Amino acid sequence: MSDKLYTVGTIVNTHGLRGEVKVVPHTDFAEQRFANGSKLVIEDAKGKLTPVTIKSTRLHKNMYIAQFKEFSHINEVEVFKSSLLRVEEKYLESLDEDEYYYHEILGCRVLTEEGEELGTIEEILTPGANHVWVVGRPNKKQLLLPVIDDVVLDVNVEEKIVTVHLLEGLLDL
């Protein structure tokens, strides 16, 4: 198992007696992550890792009902309530150009096109039409940066630097 694991969901409860669990997805690739045969890792509250393989899933009320090949009874999966479902780095999907995983964006330094450092991306919000990057600024109010072409000019994930054009009024919010 690789060292790098990325969270794709949270097991919130059991479902029925056959070892199924309810999963709240935390991924844009839920269909692939929870497809039959997908290999995931359960991480419990103590950090114990349990490799599992999806046997079957179905979408139900914005959650996935999943059954793992390794478990067939409710008593076997009850211990996993509130555990994270994670995926190994080698199973991450390759993305199109100008698309990034959250873990690649979080921690990036944000610079204006003039070279002024604004702060570091601390959080990603998904309120609607576009994502919003929350930029922590030392001794100042956080900057909410809309992820649109007019604002985000360049993203360099290798150097962890994002270059932006500040639209009028963005620093005033």
N, C-alpha and C positions, 0 to 999 in steps of 0.2 A: 504494500500500500504506500502511495506517495505521501510525502510530508504535507503538501499543500492541499487543504480541503476547503470547499466553498459551500456555503449554506444554500440549499435550494428549497427548504421547507421546514415546518415544525409539526411534529406529531402532537395533536392536541387532545386526542381521546382514542378509545377503542371503538369498534363498531361491530356489533353482533358477537357470535360465539366462535367463529371460524378463524380468528386471528387477524381480522382486518383492523386497520387504523385510519383515523381521520387526519388528513394532512392539509395544513394551510400552506399553499405554495409561496415561495419567495424568489421566483425566477421568471424571466420573460420566456423561457423555453420549457414550460410545464409539460407540454405534450411529449417532448423528447425525454425529459428527465424522468417522468413517471410512466413511460411506455413499458410494455411487457419486455422483460429481459434486461432492463436498465440496472446497472450496478451502482449502488449507493452505499453510504456509511451512516449508521445511526450513532450520534454522539450524545450520551446521556449527561445529566447534570454534573457527574463526577469526572467527565472527560473520557469515560470508557468508550472505545470504538467497536462497533459491531458491523462487519460487512454484510450487506443484504442484496438480494436480487428481486426486482419487482416480478411477481407472478401475475397479478392482474390489478387494474385500476379502473375507476370510473369517476366522472365528475359529478358532484352532488352539492348544490347550494354553495358554489364558489370554493368548495373544498374537494380534495381527492380522497376517495375511499380506496386504500391500497392494501394489497395482501402480498406478503413476502414469501418466497419459496421456502425459506428456512423455518417459518412458523405457521402452525395450523390451528392454534387454539388461543382464546382470549387470555388465559393465564400466562402464556408465553410473551405476550406483547404489552400487558398492563404496565410492566416496568418501564416502558418506553414513553409513557405520557410526559409531555413537555420536553421531549428530546428533539435535537436538531437532526434533520436529514441533510447529509452533505454529499458532495460529489468530488471525486479526485480530479486534480488538474488535467490529467491525460484525457478525461472524458468531456472537457469543455468544448463547446461548439466553436468553430472558427467563425469570426464575424466579418461582415463587409467592411470596406474602408469607411472611415468616419463613424464606426460603431465601437463601443467600448463596454467592458464589464465594469460594474460598480467598483470592484476592488482595484481596478486600474486608475480610476478617477479620484477616489478618496485619497487624500494626502498630497495631491498635486498642488504645487505653488501656482498662484494666479498672478499674472503680470499684465499690465496694460500694454497696448501696442507701442507706447513710448518707453516701456521698460520699468515702470513703477510697480513695485511689488504690493499687491493688495492683501494677501493672506493665503490661507490654505483651505482647500475644499474639505469640509468636515462631514457633510451629509448630503444626500440626494433626495429631493422631494419629487413626488409624481402627482401633482394636483390635477392635471387635465391634459391640455393640448400639448404641452412640452414639459420636460423635466426642469427642475430648478436646483442649481447647485448652491449650497449654503457655504459661504466663504467666511471662515473665522478670521477676524482682524484683531491684532493685538491692541488692547486698550480702546477698542472702538466697537460700535454696533456691527453685528453680522451683516454681510452683504448677500442679498438674494439675487442670484445671477440666472436669468432665463437662458436655457440652452436652445438658442436659435442662431441661425447663420449670421444675422446682423451683429450678434454679440460675441459668440465664440469664433475666433479667427483661426486658431491652431491648437491642436492637442498633441503633445509629445509625451506618450506614456513611458517611454524609455527614460527620459530625463525628468519625468514627473512635473512638467511645466505646461500650463494652459495660458495662451495669449488671448486677451479679450479687448473688444472695443466697448467702452462704457457709453451707453446711450445717455442722453441728457436726463437727469433726474434719478438715475439708478443709485447713486451714492446718497441721495436724500431720503430714500425710503427707510 
